Structures are given as C-alpha cells and as structure tokens.
Amino acid sequence: MKIIVSHDIDHLSVREHIFKDLIIQKYLVWSLLELIKKKISLKIFSRKIIRLFKKDSWNNLGKLLKFDQVNGVDSTFFVAVNNGKGLSYSLNQAKTAINLIKKYDFDVGVHGICFDNYEEMRREYEVFKEISNLNNFGIRMHYLRLNQETLENLAKIGYLFDTTILSDNLEQEYKIDELTEIPFHIMDGNLLGPRQNLTLEEAKEKTMKLSERAEKENKKYVALLFHQRYFSEEFPQYKNWYFWLIDYCRERKYEFVNYKKFITDTRCPITITLKPTQVS
C-alpha cells in the first residue's frame, strides 16, 4: 500500500502575524486552555511563550525537509501565494520556501486561499507557476474550503490534482475532467488538536486502525496531512506522533510516494465530467 505524506505551510514566522491577524492571540488562548486541561505541562507552556520572541521559531521547514529526506519520506509540500484566514506570510517568504523545497528535490504545490472566485483562483495558479518555475502541480485549499464550483474551476485552470477533500471513509482518487481529485484521510489536528481529547497513544491507535482497515479493503493508498508548524518542540505530541507514524509505515513496508508520483504510477479508474461553469 502507498502512503502519501503532505505538509501544509500555514506559518513561516511569528513576525508575519503582528498587526495582521489574530493568530498569536488565539495561540496564547489555546495554549492556556491546554495547560488548564493538563494536555500540556507547565514546561511546554513556558516554552511556547518564550519561543514567541525567538527569531524563526515558527519556521520548521528546513528541519522537516531534512527529516523526510533522511527517512525516505517522499512528501508533498503546499505553499500559499496569497494571504487568507490566519495565513499572512509574504510572497517573498513563499518564494524562499518553494526554492528550499525544490533544493531538497521534494514535490511542491499551492496552498490555495481563494475557492469561490475563478479569476482570483487563476491568479494564484499563475503567481505560483511564475515564482516556482513549475508547469505541473497540485493544490490543497487552506482550511479545506470548497463550494460546488471549486473543483470544476481547478480543473479548468489547469491544476494537475487537488487534495482538499478529507474522507473518513478512505475514499480513493477519481478524475474531474483533467483534474485528479485525491482525497486524504488523516489530519494531525483531527487527532491531537485542542478540541480533541485524544492522548498520543489513542492517536496512534486510531491511526493504526485506519491503516489496517485500508489494507483489509485493498485500498491503493492512505494519504495524511502533517502541518510543518507542528514539527517543533513546542508541539511534542504532534512531533512524536509523526516520528512514530513514519516508523510504523516503514515497519509495515508501505511505500512513501508524493502526490505527483502517485498520479504517474496509478491509472485513475473513474472520470466525472462536470457541467461547464459560466465565468464572468
């Protein structure tokens, strides 16, 4: 079975959020709630506060790239070229991140912001194409936002694939015109997020059950999302879950593939043709 690992890049620094959004304030509130609920220790809480004042404390991209490379994890990274809800890094920061990802020879695509305006969606595609010097790439929408026209418009714009749909039912890939929709199945925040009550061991157990179910049902792949921001000592449960996950997949002899390679290796069995949308 193939494992598709991906990383959304929502934050590249603390400074980018100052006077631009409420991410830092929300981060402080959620951290305090986690401390009160005893989900994190006082030591971890203190570390979260102290590192707000350290340069590049929210930029874990280089460390994650090195880890994936050393461990043979052929992952895909998604970088935004527009600002949206809680995502405020600059185009120059995005370009630097894209170049670093390419330097490590990893797959990179768009972390889409606009999902309901064709022209804005196309602009993000063109900007990414220009600054990345890539012609074929995919997309995942920020906050997994979609409407009835989103996928059709992504196909029309020219994206190779989309992976915005989160499927608990292990839904597999299908075609929408020339776009391959590749649902994903596991997201870090749905296991260990502040609204969840899962311990690390419970998160591992839930992950194992899903992978075993996928094997039993002869699924071709399981896809998962681990946010780059969580590859940090400020989020030890997230980081330890990711370390465990990679070891678990290797022990099970799963094959790590990125989204682009998955499309190359796999013949998509189902094609859905959607009605054309009127674009004003």
C-alpha positions in Angstrom: 0.0 0.0 0.0 1.1 3.5 -0.8 1.4 6.3 1.8 1.1 9.9 0.7 2.5 12.3 3.2 1.9 16.0 2.8 2.7 19.2 4.7 0.7 22.4 4.6 2.7 25.6 5.3 0.5 28.0 7.2 3.2 29.9 9.1 6.8 30.8 8.4 7.4 33.3 11.3 5.8 34.9 14.3 6.5 38.4 13.0 4.3 38.0 9.9 1.2 37.9 12.1 1.9 41.1 14.1 -0.9 43.6 13.4 -2.1 41.4 10.5 -4.3 38.8 12.2 -5.2 37.2 15.5 -3.1 34.0 15.3 -0.8 34.9 18.1 -3.7 35.8 20.4 -5.5 32.6 19.5 -2.3 30.6 20.0 -1.9 32.0 23.6 -5.6 31.3 24.4 -5.4 27.7 23.1 -2.1 27.1 24.9 -3.6 28.3 28.2 -6.6 26.0 27.7 -4.4 23.1 27.0 -2.5 23.8 30.2 -5.7 24.0 32.2 -6.9 20.7 30.7 -3.5 19.2 31.5 -2.9 18.4 27.9 0.5 20.1 28.1 2.8 20.6 31.0 3.9 23.9 32.5 7.3 23.4 30.9 5.8 23.1 27.4 3.5 26.1 28.0 6.5 28.2 29.1 8.4 27.0 26.0 5.6 28.1 23.8 5.6 31.6 25.3 9.4 32.1 25.3 9.7 31.0 21.7 7.4 33.7 20.5 10.3 36.0 21.0 12.9 33.9 19.2 13.8 34.6 15.5 12.4 31.9 13.1 10.8 30.0 16.0 7.8 29.2 13.8 9.8 28.2 10.8 10.5 24.5 11.0 10.6 23.9 7.2 14.4 23.1 7.0 14.3 20.6 9.8 11.2 18.9 8.4 12.8 18.7 4.9 15.9 17.1 6.4 13.9 14.6 8.4 11.8 13.5 5.5 14.9 13.2 3.2 16.8 11.1 5.7 13.9 8.8 6.4 12.9 8.3 2.7 9.6 10.1 3.0 8.8 11.4 -0.5 6.3 14.1 0.6 4.5 17.0 -1.0 4.5 20.5 0.5 1.8 23.1 -0.1 2.8 26.8 0.0 0.4 29.8 -0.3 1.0 32.7 -2.7 -1.9 34.7 -1.2 -3.0 35.7 2.3 -6.1 34.3 4.0 -7.5 33.3 7.3 -4.6 33.2 9.7 -2.1 32.9 6.9 0.0 36.1 6.5 3.5 35.4 5.1 4.7 37.4 2.2 5.2 36.4 -1.4 9.0 36.7 -0.9 8.7 34.3 2.1 6.7 31.9 -0.1 9.3 32.0 -2.8 12.1 31.3 -0.4 10.2 28.3 1.0 9.4 27.0 -2.5 13.1 27.3 -3.5 14.2 25.4 -0.4 11.7 22.6 -1.0 12.9 22.3 -4.6 16.5 22.3 -3.4 15.7 19.2 -1.4 14.0 17.8 -4.5 10.6 17.5 -2.9 7.2 17.9 -4.6 5.6 21.3 -4.0 2.1 22.7 -4.8 -0.3 25.5 -4.0 -1.9 26.0 -0.6 -4.9 27.7 -2.1 -6.7 30.7 -0.5 -9.5 31.6 -2.8 -12.0 28.9 -3.5 -15.1 30.8 -4.7 -13.8 33.3 -7.4 -12.4 31.9 -10.7 -10.2 34.9 -11.5 -8.6 35.0 -8.1 -8.1 31.3 -8.2 -6.4 31.6 -11.6 -4.3 34.4 -10.3 -2.9 32.2 -7.5 -2.1 29.5 -10.1 -0.3 31.9 -12.4 1.7 33.5 -9.5 2.8 30.1 -8.2 3.7 29.0 -11.7 5.9 32.1 -12.2 7.8 32.0 -8.9 8.3 28.3 -8.8 9.2 27.8 -12.5 6.9 24.7 -12.5 4.3 23.8 -15.0 2.6 20.8 -13.4 1.5 21.0 -9.8 -1.5 20.4 -7.5 -3.3 22.2 -4.8 -4.9 21.9 -1.3 -7.2 24.6 -0.1 -6.5 26.4 3.1 -9.0 25.3 5.8 -10.2 22.7 3.2 -12.7 25.2 1.8 -14.8 24.2 -1.2 -18.1 25.1 -2.9 -19.9 23.4 -5.8 -17.8 25.1 -8.4 -14.3 24.9 -6.8 -13.2 21.5 -8.2 -14.5 22.2 -11.7 -12.7 25.6 -11.7 -9.5 24.0 -10.5 -9.7 21.6 -13.4 -10.4 24.4 -15.9 -7.4 26.4 -14.6 -5.1 23.5 -15.2 -4.1 22.0 -11.8 -2.8 18.5 -12.0 -4.5 17.4 -8.9 -6.5 18.6 -5.8 -6.4 17.1 -2.4 -8.8 19.2 -0.4 -11.4 16.6 0.4 -10.9 14.9 3.8 -12.5 11.4 3.7 -13.1 9.3 6.8 -14.3 6.5 4.5 -10.9 6.1 2.8 -12.3 7.4 -0.5 -9.9 6.9 -3.3 -8.9 9.0 -6.3 -11.1 10.0 -9.2 -11.0 12.3 -12.2 -12.8 15.5 -12.8 -12.1 16.2 -16.4 -8.3 16.5 -16.5 -8.0 17.1 -12.7 -7.3 14.1 -10.4 -9.1 14.5 -7.1 -7.1 12.7 -4.4 -9.0 12.6 -1.1 -6.8 12.4 2.1 -7.7 10.5 5.2 -5.7 11.5 8.3 -5.0 15.1 9.6 -2.9 15.8 12.6 -5.3 18.4 14.1 -8.2 15.9 14.0 -6.2 13.6 16.3 -4.3 16.0 18.6 -5.9 19.4 18.1 -7.0 21.4 21.1 -10.7 20.5 20.5 -9.8 16.8 20.7 -9.4 14.7 23.8 -7.1 12.0 22.4 -3.9 11.1 24.1 -0.8 10.3 22.0 -1.4 6.6 22.4 -5.1 7.0 21.4 -4.0 8.9 18.3 -1.6 6.1 17.4 -4.3 3.5 17.9 -6.8 5.4 15.7 -4.1 5.7 13.0 -3.3 2.0 13.1 -6.9 1.0 12.9 -7.4 3.1 9.8 -4.3 1.7 8.1 -5.4 -1.8 8.9 -8.8 -1.1 7.6 -7.3 0.2 4.3 -5.2 -2.9 3.9 -8.3 -5.1 4.6 -10.3 -3.2 2.0 -7.4 -3.4 -0.5 -7.1 0.4 -0.8 -4.3 1.6 -3.0 -3.3 4.4 -0.7 -3.7 6.3 2.5 -2.9 10.0 2.5 -2.2 12.1 5.5 -1.5 15.7 6.4 1.1 16.8 8.9 1.5 20.6 9.2 5.0 21.9 9.0 4.4 24.2 12.0 4.0 21.1 14.3 7.5 19.8 13.7 8.6 21.6 16.8 9.5 21.0 20.5 6.5 23.3 21.2 4.2 20.5 20.0 5.8 17.3 21.4 2.7 15.2 20.9 2.4 16.1 17.3 6.1 15.6 16.6 6.2 12.3 18.4 3.1 11.1 16.6 4.8 11.9 13.3 8.1 10.2 14.3 6.0 7.1 15.3 3.9 7.2 12.1 7.0 7.1 9.8 8.5 4.2 11.8 5.2 2.4 11.7 4.8 2.8 8.0 8.3 1.5 7.4 7.7 -1.5 9.6 4.6 -2.3 7.6 6.6 -1.9 4.4 4.3 0.7 3.0 5.7 2.7 0.1 6.0 6.5 0.5 5.1 8.4 -2.6 4.3 12.1 -3.3 1.1 13.2 -5.0 2.7 13.7 -8.4 4.3 10.3 -8.4 1.1 8.6 -7.2 -0.7 10.0 -10.3 2.2 8.8 -12.6 2.1 5.3 -11.1 -1.7 4.9 -10.9 -4.4 4.7 -13.5 -7.4 6.6 -12.2 -10.5 4.4 -12.8 -13.3 6.9 -12.6 -13.9 10.0 -14.6 -16.6 12.6 -13.6 -17.4 15.2 -16.2 -19.0 18.3 -14.7 -21.2 20.9 -16.5 -19.3 24.0 -17.6 -19.4 27.0 -15.4 -20.1 30.5 -16.7 -17.1 32.7 -15.8 -17.8 36.4 -15.8 
